[in-house]
Amino acid sequence: MMRKIKLIWDFRGEAAAKTAEHHDIHLNEYLEKENIVLEKTGFEVINEMHAIAFIVVDENDMITFRDILKPHRGEVFQAENQ
């Protein structure tokens, strides 16, 4: 089974949650424009001063997405039901 990689954009400060939510909109617009369907995208509020936007990609596609979208970091994705 192919590993999944979660590409992450970090946002900090009082507007972090709104910025992450807005960035998620742009990520989805890009995916729609390019006709790309991914398993999961979204945003999460870590705390009142830190939020993230993310996409989950197959490991073999990670470099392509990384080079185009320039995430801040990535990690191996663990699905909630594993």
Stockholm file with secondary structure:
# STOCKHOLM 1.0

chainA/1-82         MMRKIKLIWDFRGEAAAKTAEHHDIHLNEYLEKENIVLEKTGFEVINEMHAIAFIVVDENDMITFRDILKPHRGEVFQAENQ
#=GR chainA/1-82 SS CCCEEEEEEEEESTTHHHHHHHHHHHHHHHHHHTTCCCSEEEEEEEETTEEEEEEEEEGGGHHHHHHHHCCSEEEECCCTTC
#=GC SS_cons        CCCEEEEEEEEESTTHHHHHHHHHHHHHHHHHHTTCCCSEEEEEEEETTEEEEEEEEEGGGHHHHHHHHCCSEEEECCCTTC
//
